[in-house]
Amino acid sequence: MKRIVCAVMAFVVVSTAVYAQDAKKILAELDAVQDFSGKDFSALYTIVSQKPGEKDSVTQARMFRRDNKDQFAMIILLPEVNKGQGYLREDDKVWFYDPTSRKFSFSSIKESIQDSEAKGSDLTLRSTADDYDVTSVREGLLGKVPVWILDLKAKTTEVPYERVVLYVRKDRTMLLKEEAYSVSGRLMRTTLYPKYVELDGKMLPSQILIVDELNPGERSQMTMTEQSVETLPDRVFTKAFLEQVNK
């Protein structure tokens, strides 16, 4: 009996170690897929938000990234009333530009985009491996698709959520679902990634469905189009660019 118990314990220890190595590899691959260091990345995002009793709202934004310098800029195209508003990450600061007042104010990547369920952090380069520790990893199914289920805990307060659970395809490293939790353990939002598109040899989510778990019926669908890795002018990542766009 002792031999059986020891054998089972040894198997559990080995399996846990293997899973831990798998988890680190998965996070590294997820980070690599979204990292376009050495190139510029731009895309057009259309966000359709639904709230009970309200007409669907549509937000459209053009996003620009230069990952090797951690630069980010975004210009709002729709709705018309907010056209020309923009965001710029400069060093460690995030600025919001209002073309009406022609002034810049401090903002945050954690903030929602035009009152939708999407946040600025959904569009920026993220390093999951740097921001989170893996607390557990297990195998499972999402529908009929075999997945790795990774439970992560935040290392820093700079991330939007204290805990996230990722559902990643086993046959190819693609994020299919993400659950985000508060410090108290309450489920805040669920994000689904049903469609992907290939760009520069990488598979990127072209459709993202974000469900607000605190307010039943509230959700946003974000669609990415016109994705590109063509080189952008340096001026795109300046305050002057946001000001000139509105002239």
ZIZI-V910061 format. One line per field, one symbol per residue. phi: phi as a letter, one per 20 degrees, with the letter a starting at -180 (. if undefined). A space follows every 10 residues. Layout:
phi = ???
This chain:
phi = .fffffffff ffffffffff ffffffffff fffeedgnce cbaddddddd cgmcfgdcdc bddcccffdl dbbbcedcfg fdgnfbcbdc leddddddff elcdcfcbff ffelmeefdg ffdefddffe ecdeeabbea cdmdefcedd dccfecefef cfbccdddge fbfcfdbbdd ceffnefebc ddcfcccebl ndedfeccdd deeecgnebc ddddclfbcf fdfgfgdcfg ffffgee
